[in-house]
Amino acid sequence: MPFADYLGNAATVQSLRGMLVHDRLPQTLLFSGPRGIGKATLGRYLAAAIHCPDAPADDFCGQCTSCMRVLAADLSLPEHQEQFEERQKMPAAKRGENPLVVSTHPDYLIFPPDGPLRMIGIEQARKMRSAARFNPSEGSRRIFVLDGADRANDDAANSLLKTLEE
């Protein structure tokens, strides 16, 4: 399941692969576009390539444990959808005590929109900010995905900007 299997924007994939080869990935990448065009898939593939010990620097094998754990963080999978549906039934205070983070690899964390309004809240932004202080535990980089960053409320957006500045 290497980058060759990705059916998205070939120019973007080539650019990302070039950055991987030369170890010139920027601190922040923004993937934007309409829903369903493969932004999250490309992000997972990029994370797998960063953490894969068995493939060339610009690709991933999809077979090693690192790749499998990163690729398992597909939020469209039924087990993640069930988790999101259960969280929507929880009271806001309970969701705030335990912010939603999906992590199948210790260096790859996804912060999806949460609650009935499907927004990124301040609790999630604070959790990301505190997690960003730590060095990677298995790979060379820590990767944080803000799925639906445009859905962050004002407090969360300000906190996220502060994190990027630091």
C-alpha positions in Angstrom: 0.0 0.0 0.0 2.7 2.6 -1.0 2.1 6.1 -2.3 1.7 4.5 -5.8 -1.8 3.3 -4.5 -2.9 6.9 -3.8 -5.3 8.1 -6.4 -5.1 11.8 -5.5 -3.2 14.9 -6.7 0.0 13.4 -8.2 1.9 16.7 -8.0 1.2 17.1 -4.3 2.3 13.5 -3.7 5.5 14.0 -5.6 6.2 17.2 -3.7 5.7 15.5 -0.4 7.9 12.6 -1.4 10.7 15.0 -2.4 10.5 16.7 1.0 10.8 13.2 2.6 13.8 12.3 0.6 15.6 15.5 1.5 14.3 15.5 5.0 12.8 19.0 4.4 9.3 18.6 5.8 8.0 21.9 7.2 6.7 22.1 10.8 3.1 22.5 9.6 1.3 21.3 6.5 -2.3 22.3 5.7 -4.3 20.0 3.4 -7.5 21.7 2.3 -10.2 21.0 -0.1 -13.7 19.5 -0.4 -14.7 16.6 1.9 -13.8 13.2 0.5 -10.9 14.0 -1.8 -8.3 12.1 0.2 -6.7 14.7 2.5 -6.9 12.4 5.6 -5.7 9.4 3.5 -2.7 11.4 2.2 -1.9 12.5 5.8 -2.0 8.9 7.0 0.3 7.8 4.1 2.7 10.6 4.9 2.8 9.7 8.6 3.4 6.0 7.6 6.2 7.1 5.4 7.8 9.2 8.2 7.6 6.3 10.6 8.3 3.3 8.3 11.7 1.7 9.0 11.4 -0.8 6.2 10.9 1.3 3.0 12.8 3.9 1.1 12.8 7.4 2.7 10.0 8.6 0.3 7.6 5.7 0.7 6.2 3.2 3.2 5.8 -0.6 3.1 2.3 -0.8 4.7 3.3 -4.2 6.2 5.4 -3.3 9.3 3.9 -2.8 12.7 4.6 1.0 12.5 2.8 1.3 9.2 -0.1 -0.8 10.2 -0.7 1.2 13.4 -0.6 4.5 11.6 -2.9 3.3 8.8 -5.3 1.9 11.4 -6.2 5.5 12.4 -8.6 5.8 9.5 -11.5 7.7 11.1 -14.0 6.4 8.5 -13.6 2.8 9.9 -16.7 1.5 11.7 -14.9 1.1 15.1 -14.1 4.8 15.1 -17.5 5.8 13.9 -19.1 3.8 16.8 -16.8 5.6 19.3 -17.9 9.0 17.9 -21.5 8.1 18.1 -21.2 7.0 21.7 -19.3 10.2 22.6 -22.2 12.3 21.2 -24.5 10.8 23.8 -22.2 11.9 26.6 -22.9 15.2 28.4 -20.6 18.1 27.5 -18.9 18.1 30.9 -18.0 14.5 30.6 -16.6 15.0 27.1 -14.6 18.0 28.4 -13.0 15.8 31.1 -11.6 13.4 28.5 -11.0 15.2 25.2 -11.3 13.2 22.0 -8.0 12.0 20.6 -7.5 9.1 18.3 -4.1 7.4 18.5 -3.1 4.0 17.2 0.6 5.0 17.2 2.3 6.9 20.0 3.7 9.5 17.6 0.6 10.0 15.5 -2.4 11.7 17.2 -5.6 12.8 15.5 -7.9 15.4 17.0 -11.3 15.1 15.3 -14.3 17.3 15.8 -16.3 16.2 18.8 -19.8 16.4 20.2 -23.1 17.0 18.5 -21.9 20.2 16.9 -18.7 18.4 15.6 -16.3 21.1 16.7 -12.7 21.1 18.0 -12.9 22.4 21.6 -10.5 24.1 23.9 -9.9 20.9 25.8 -8.6 19.2 22.7 -6.4 22.2 21.8 -5.0 22.1 25.4 -4.3 18.4 25.1 -2.5 18.9 21.8 -0.5 21.7 23.3 0.6 19.6 26.2 1.4 16.6 24.0 3.5 18.7 21.7 6.0 19.3 24.5 7.2 15.7 24.4 9.8 14.2 22.0 8.8 11.3 19.8 8.8 8.0 21.5 9.3 5.6 18.6 9.9 7.6 15.4 11.8 10.7 14.4 8.8 13.1 14.6 5.5 13.5 16.3 2.5 14.1 14.0 -0.7 15.8 15.0 -3.7 15.9 12.7 -6.4 18.4 13.3 -9.2 16.9 11.4 -11.6 19.7 10.6 -9.4 22.5 12.0 -11.9 25.0 10.4 -14.4 23.7 13.0 -12.4 24.9 16.0 -14.2 27.3 18.3 -12.6 30.7 19.0 -10.8 29.6 22.2 -9.5 26.5 20.6 -8.3 28.3 17.5 -6.4 30.9 19.6 -4.8 28.1 21.6 -3.8 26.2 18.4 -2.2 29.4 17.0 -0.3 29.8 20.2 1.0 26.3 20.0 2.1 26.9 16.4 3.9 30.1 17.4 5.8 28.3 20.1 
